[in-house]
């Protein structure tokens, strides 16, 4: 993930946690029944804020943000500050350690996720490199087969000697074509485009047969085929 994407992830995480912090504060300031104070404390200091610290730290760490290891201290300090604003005193070190520990766990999980993503990217790069190296340009010609029946496109290679087409991947979108070109390190100008010769041969055979039977064969590009009989053949009883 590049630098421009890391900063928005960190900014979004900090913004969401700051909004949650103010919501929790406003919730208390609006007034709570004495019987609800204990429930509010458990929900806020032991569930909601530690969970926010875990999720935000995981997202920031997975994005590769450089200052991700500062987040545990920040979440612990934020919980102590919320306790101070609400009660006027610092409740204890536990309120610092709980969100800080949750943030550390999230940071560690995010680091593991990022390590796995980097390994996958390196593996993909090695696969692309080996695929490009295994492409014999003297024997094979990159090609794109287009079906005149269904419009399906398949990228692959044509054997320069035998003319046999080796399918590699189905091209359903521009992204698929770009991935094929990047994997095999070829340009779009090198692609030889051709139609499905088997389908063309089938059309030719069907046209010949329909003419023999006194029928007219009409091919529609939208894959619709109609046979209209224009003469009749009388068979003896």
C-alpha atoms as one frame of an Amber mdcrd trajectory, in Angstrom:
protein
   0.000   0.000   0.000   1.493   3.332  -1.019   1.996   6.354   1.173  -1.078
   8.203  -0.117  -3.328   5.317   0.975  -1.715   4.842   4.389  -2.448   8.363
   5.613  -6.228   8.263   4.849  -6.550   4.931   6.676  -4.870   6.375   9.763
  -6.902   9.583   9.515 -10.186   7.671   9.197  -9.297   5.449  12.165  -8.372
   8.411  14.359 -11.459  10.350  13.268 -13.832   7.470  14.048 -12.275   6.878
  17.459 -12.395  10.595  18.280 -16.080  10.672  17.326 -16.736   7.655  19.562
 -14.898   9.331  22.422 -17.114  12.431  22.212 -20.267  10.312  21.853 -19.414
   8.438  25.047 -18.753  11.703  26.830 -22.015  13.272  25.638 -23.890  10.131
  26.602 -22.717  10.562  30.194 -23.245  14.333  30.258 -26.869  13.973  29.155
 -27.545  12.416  32.520 -27.703   8.855  33.741 -29.700   7.254  36.491 -27.596
   6.152  39.457 -28.435   2.574  38.580 -27.028   3.019  35.079 -23.639   4.435
  36.027 -22.055   1.052  36.667 -23.402  -0.351  33.409 -22.130   2.716  31.551
 -18.668   2.286  33.050 -18.445  -1.391  32.133 -19.761  -0.798  28.604 -17.540
   2.208  27.943 -14.241   1.414  29.629 -14.172  -2.369  29.316 -15.974  -3.069
  26.029 -16.511  -0.223  23.560 -13.239   1.673  23.874 -10.970  -1.412  23.974
 -12.838  -2.815  20.941 -12.349   0.462  19.088  -8.648   0.393  19.981  -8.326
  -3.164  18.655 -10.064  -2.526  15.327  -8.481   0.845  14.632  -4.973  -0.405
  15.421  -5.506  -3.472  13.220  -6.566  -1.329  10.238  -3.744   1.170  10.692
  -1.105  -1.517  11.136  -2.319  -3.506   8.121  -2.047  -0.352   6.012   1.618
  -0.002   6.983   1.344   3.349   8.749   4.760   4.259  10.175   3.592   5.570
  13.551   1.261   2.652  14.324   3.160   1.747  17.514   2.103   5.070  19.074
  -1.556   4.064  19.004  -1.492   1.847  22.152  -0.245   4.761  24.233  -2.782
   7.077  22.634  -5.755   4.808  23.300  -4.683   4.236  26.898  -4.268   7.967
  27.482  -7.639   8.688  25.838  -9.427   6.338  28.228  -7.721   7.923  31.233
  -8.708  11.358  29.922 -12.342  10.272  29.501 -12.358   8.949  33.065 -10.847
  12.201  34.314 -13.420  14.351  32.509 -16.332  12.261  33.782 -15.345  11.657
  37.392 -12.739  14.339  38.017 -10.114  11.786  39.088  -7.902   9.214  37.402
  -9.465   5.856  38.224  -6.374   3.672  37.973  -3.726   2.150  35.772  -6.129
  -0.577  34.605  -8.027   1.921  32.494  -4.771   2.645  30.659  -3.583  -0.936
  30.303  -6.811  -2.431  28.936  -7.154  -0.324  25.744  -3.384  -0.241  25.355
  -3.249  -4.050  25.400  -6.156  -4.270  22.938  -4.372  -1.820  20.651  -1.149
  -3.854  20.854  -3.054  -6.997  19.879  -4.627  -5.178  16.928  -1.254  -3.795
  15.878   0.283  -7.262  15.976  -2.556  -8.799  13.959  -2.305  -5.993  11.429
   1.435  -6.570  11.104   0.805 -10.264  10.428  -1.788  -9.409   7.784   0.577
  -6.956   6.117   3.395  -9.541   6.137   1.104 -12.053   4.455   0.097  -9.473
   1.843   3.739  -8.695   1.089   4.568 -12.378   0.697   1.635 -12.814  -1.651
   2.771  -9.838  -3.729   6.315 -11.198  -3.950   5.011 -14.627  -4.911   2.822
 -13.090  -7.616   5.790 -11.105  -8.913   7.925 -14.256  -9.069   5.149 -16.127
 -10.855   4.782 -13.323 -13.386   8.524 -13.233 -13.935   8.753 -16.994 -14.424
   5.747 -16.952 -16.749   7.293 -14.248 -18.887  10.614 -16.109 -18.985   8.895
 -19.330 -20.102   7.255 -17.637 -23.095   9.157 -18.642 -26.249   8.592 -15.796
 -28.683  10.202 -17.703 -31.553   7.795 -20.631 -31.303   4.655 -18.962 -29.950
   2.724 -15.869 -30.958   0.431 -14.093 -28.468  -3.112 -14.068 -29.770  -6.668
 -13.170 -28.845  -9.401 -15.469 -30.135 -12.771 -13.810 -30.597 -15.866 -15.942
 -31.040 -18.183 -14.552 -33.715 -20.986 -16.602 -32.184 -20.946 -15.570 -28.506
 -18.459 -12.703 -28.537 -16.277 -14.501 -25.974 -12.595 -13.580 -26.038  -9.814
 -15.929 -24.981  -6.168 -14.925 -24.727  -3.412 -17.411 -25.386  -0.686 -18.372
 -27.823  -0.601 -19.599 -31.391   1.999 -22.142 -32.405   3.803 -20.546 -35.329
   4.377 -23.929 -37.010   1.178 -25.883 -36.423  -1.239 -22.981 -35.918  -2.651
 -24.666 -32.814  -4.072 -22.246 -30.269  -3.229 -22.729 -26.588  -5.782 -21.100
 -24.272  -4.464 -19.236 -21.225  -7.249 -17.070 -19.811 -10.743 -15.859 -20.635
 -10.927 -12.111 -21.239 -14.167 -10.804 -19.749 -13.057  -7.223 -19.095 -10.319
  -4.725 -19.761  -8.720  -5.634 -16.424  -8.390  -9.267 -17.542  -6.632  -8.190
 -20.727  -4.272  -5.868 -18.851  -3.450  -8.671 -16.391  -2.647 -11.053 -19.244
  -0.400  -8.490 -20.948   1.387  -7.674 -17.690   1.874 -11.313 -16.717   3.457
 -12.281 -20.005   5.168  -8.908 -20.580   3.725  -8.263 -24.005   2.123  -5.222
 -25.594  -1.379  -5.044 -26.963   0.045  -4.441 -30.446   1.675  -7.887 -30.353
  -1.680  -9.644 -29.947  -2.909 -11.325 -33.089  -6.689 -11.207 -33.164  -8.579
 -13.929 -34.987 -12.036 -15.459 -35.013 -13.079 -18.976 -34.141 -12.285 -20.901
 -37.302 -14.194 -23.963 -36.137 -17.378 -21.915 -35.931 -16.744 -20.411 -39.354
 -16.225 -23.887 -40.806 -19.454 -24.994 -39.153 -21.337 -22.095 -40.717 -19.890
 -22.956 -44.131 -20.920 -26.607 -43.781 -24.398 -25.700 -42.574 -24.834 -23.248
 -45.434 -23.834 -25.915 -47.967 -26.229 -28.437 -46.444 -29.126 -25.967 -46.349
 -28.519 -25.051 -49.999 -28.619 -28.740 -50.916 -31.953 -29.145 -49.138 -33.416
 -26.062 -50.789 -33.234 -23.929 -47.675 -31.653 -20.592 -46.994 -29.356 -20.288
 -43.985 -29.296 -16.872 -42.316 -26.624 -16.139 -39.686 -27.371 -13.424 -37.141
 -24.376 -11.925 -35.230 -26.431 -11.912 -32.050 -26.122 -15.714 -31.969 -29.587
 -16.166 -33.471 -29.723 -18.626 -36.338 -32.744 -19.099 -38.530 -33.405 -21.387
 -41.416 -36.125 -20.306 -43.789 -37.436 -22.776 -46.280 -37.948 -21.120 -49.670
 -38.835 -24.163 -51.750 -40.410 -27.535 -51.205 -39.260 -30.959 -52.198 -41.898
 -33.486 -53.003 -41.029 -37.024 -52.041 -42.814 -39.914 -53.686 -45.232 -41.920
 -51.571
